[in-house]
Amino acid sequence: MQRQFVSSSNLASVGYDPAASVLEVEFLNGSVYQYWGVPAWIYEGLMAAASKGRYLCRRVRSVYSYQRVY
């Protein structure tokens, strides 16, 4: 999955697969997580958020199943 670099104090890059509804997030420490069942509007909200880390914590991590990939 292609990820796009983001400006964040916690996240390095974010990718999204709309066909599978999978959000992939790379953190600045190098770890990568995938979140499943994420609708496109959540991804779009994350990319537009002033604080991407806060948005991820409040709107994604606490709602969707996830697994560390790397």
C-alpha angles and dihedrals in degrees: 000000000000114000127201120221113244135197105245140129090228109023127065102185142352131206134181134199107200094189092058097028090232123150116199121197128188116200125211090253089063099254117133125206132188121210118199132215093020113156120226093248090061090052091048090049091051092051091049096044119115088218108035093181093054092046091049092050096046103035105027117020094047093048112034132057114251144178135199109247100181 
